[in-house]
Amino acid sequence: MTLDRNLIRERLRFYREMGIGPLYRREPGEAAQSFATEVADEPVPLDSIADVSHPAEVDRAGRLRLILDDIGPNCQRCKLAKLGRKQIVFGTGDPHAELMFIGEGPGADEDAQGLPFVGRAGQLLNNMITAMGLKREQVYIANIVKCRPPGNRTPERDECDTCSPFLMRQIQVIRPKVIVALGATAAKNLLGVNDSMGSMRGRFYDFSPPRTLADTSEPFECKLAVTYHPAFLLRDPRQKKEAWKDLQMVMRYLDLPMPKRAPEGS
């Protein structure tokens, strides 16, 4: 069935407004040899996307839009609203993603663009995703808090708790098979523990997002793995080998093809 181009444009505009994107084009294998390499992806023209008319995709995207609408364009629920943030950074990626990455919070680049992981750490995360044999638009990326903490400081407990219900609703909608917590802040908030990175890495946790009384969807459980935040890897490249081990563990669980050799520089 051929959809009217105006209808397709409307649905694509809907995705843009909701924060799904930007979408990226990569040549096969590009950046998989070195996920520390700076990359400059070119956005794929949205009119070239063929599957936006899939009813289930629109439904899941619509549910994410409802969450974004509930947050509002100028959320004032915590003090981050008054500490210099420019906009909400909701999340980006495939609403049907099997793999979800959750970081700490937006930085300056993310606050300016309204998208998570678009600065230097985001470029490294792009390369990590590519090293796994995936594309950025095949995963979903979000943060523990949706507003930039001043000076990129660690989000405080009350700020994390305020944002948590919205993140849990995002997870409930996307229903990934695996969540990768990027860094200690994300891991501790998702798992409700106060352990070291060394004790949290190297294993899977069973994770089920808390449900609300208004949630009518079926409960679900996924796996959660912990690895280093890309910003930390930029500061200490020696840990890239350990991060690659964590990603390989996730790849095996998702039955992704394993590369013949590790990415260079990992």
N, C-alpha and C positions, 0 to 999 in steps of 0.2 A: 504494500500500500504506500502510495506517495503522499507525503504530507505537504500542505501548502507552505511555501517558503516563509510567508509572514508568520505562520504558526511556529515554524522552527526558530525563526529569529526571536519570537517572543519567549520561547522556552530557553534559548541561549542567553537572552538578557536576564531571565530569571536566575540562571546559574551564576552569571556574573554578579548580580545583586546579592546573591546569597553567599558569595565568597568561594564558590567552587572554581578553582583555577589559581593561578594561570596554568595552562596546559603546556607541555613541553614536547619538542621533537628532538630525538637523539638518533644518531646512527647506531646500529647494533654494535655492542662492545665498547662504545665510546665511554671513556672515563672509568671503565671497569678495571683497567690496568692500574689506575692510581686514584683512589677516592680522596686523595689530598689535593688533587689538581684543581685549580680555579677553573670554573666553567662559566660559559656565557650562553645559556640556552635561549633559543628564540621561541617565543610563544607560537603555538600552532593557531592559524586562523580559525576562530570558533565556527565559522560557516562550514569548515571541512569536517566537522564531527558528524559521524553518520548515525550514531545510535541514541541520540538524545530523545527520540520519540518513544523509547521503551517505557511502557506504563509503570513497571515496578521502579524504574530509575526515577521517574518523575515523582512517584509517591514518596520514596525515601528522601529525595531532595526536598520535597514539600514539607516533610516532617522536620528536616533540619531548618528549613526557613521559619517554621513556627517557633523553634527554639530561639533563633536569632531575633525574631520579632518580640519574643518574651523578654529577652535581654534588653532590647531597645537600642537605638542609635547613640544614646547618651546616658548609659547606665550610671547611676549614682549610688549603687548599693554598698560600695566600700570606699575607703579614702583614696584609692588609686585614681579615682575620677577627678580628684582635686589636686593631684600631685604632678600634673604636667602631661598626662597621656593625651594623645590626639584623637585616637579612635579605638573602637573595639577590634580586636584581631580574633575572629571567630574560629576559623579552621579552613582547610582546603584539601581537595582530593576527591577520590571516588567514593560516593555514598555506599557502594557495595564492596569496599575494599576488604580483603582478607587480612591485611596488615595495617596496623595503625601505629604511628609514632606520636608520643606525647612528650613535649619538652617542658621547660620551666615557665617561661613567660616571654612576651615580645621584647625585642630590643629596639634600638632607634630606627633601623631600616624597616622592621616589621611594623612599627608604630606609624611610620610615614606611608607605607604602602597598604596597610590593612591586611597583610597576609603573613602567616607564620614562616619562619626559616627562609628568609630571602637575602640575608646578609652573608658575611663570610662563613659563619657556621652553617647557614642554609646551603651554601654552595658545597660545603663538605658533606652535608647530609645527602644532597643530590647524588654525589659520587658514591656514597655508601649504598644508597638505594640501587644505583646502577650496577655496582659491584655484585649485588645480589641477583642481578639479571632482571630487574624490574625497572619501571619508569616512575617518575614522581607522580604522574596522574593516575597510577594504578594503586597507590596507597592513600591513606588519609593522615593528615598532619594537624595536630592541635597542641595546645599548651595547658598547663595547670591553671594559669590565670590568663585572662583575655585582654588585660591592660598592661602597658609597660610600667614596671616599677621604676621610680626615679633613680637615675644613675645605674640602671640595670642591676640593682641590688636584688638579693634573694627575696621572693615574695614572703610576706609574713603570714602567720597561721590564719588570722581572721580573713585575710585576703583570699587565701587558698580555699578556706571553708565557704566563703561567699560564692566563689565561682564553681565550686565542685558540683552542685546539682545540675548545672547546665552542661558541664563536661560529661557527667554520668548519663545524661539524656542523649548526648551525641553518641556516646559509645553504644547505648541501647538501640539507637536507630541504625548505626552502621553495622553493628554485630560482627566485629572482626574475629578471625580465628586466633590472631596473636596481636597483643599490644607490646610494643617496645618502649619502656620508660627510659627516656634520655636524661641521665644524670640523677644525682641523689635526691634532689628536691622532688622531681616527678615520681621517683620510685617510692620515697617515704610517704608522700601524700596518697598515692594510689593504693599502697599496701598497708598503710596505717602502722608502719614500723619505724624504728629509729636506728636501724642497723647501718653498718659501714657498706660502702660499695663492694668491698671485697667479699663480704658475707652475702650480699644480695645477688651478685652476678653468678653466672655459670649454671643456672637452674631455671626451671619454669615454675611459676606460681599459678594456681587456679584462681581466676578472677571473675567475679560476677558483679556488675554495677548495681548499687542499691536501687530499688524501685520505689516509685511514689504511688500514692493511692489512685492518682489519675492515670497511671500507666496501665494500658490494657494489652500491651504486647506480651508475647510469651517470654518468660525469663530465659536467660541464656548464660552460659559460662564459657570463657575463653582462657587462653594461656597468656601469661604476662612474663616477659623477660626484661632484664635490666642491663643496660650498657652505659658507657660514658657519653656525656653530652658532647656534641661536636665542638662546642666552644672550648671545652676542656682538652679535647684532642688537638686543637690548634695550639694550645699553650704547651702541651706535653705530647708531641708526636710519638714518643716511645710507646704510648699505650694503644696505638692503632692496632697492633697485633692482637691485643686482648679484645678490643672492640670487634675485630674481625672474627674472632672465635665466637663471640656472642651472636653475631649475625649468621654465622654458619649453623649454629644451633637452631636458630629460627628457620633458616632455609631447609634444614633437614625435616623439621616438623611440618613445614608447608609443602614438602616434596618438591622443592625447587632444584633445578639442575645445579650441581656443584661445579665451580670452575676448576679447570685442570691445575691451576696454580693460583696462589694468593695474589691479590692486587699488589703492584709495586708500591713500595713506601709504607706498606701496612705492617 
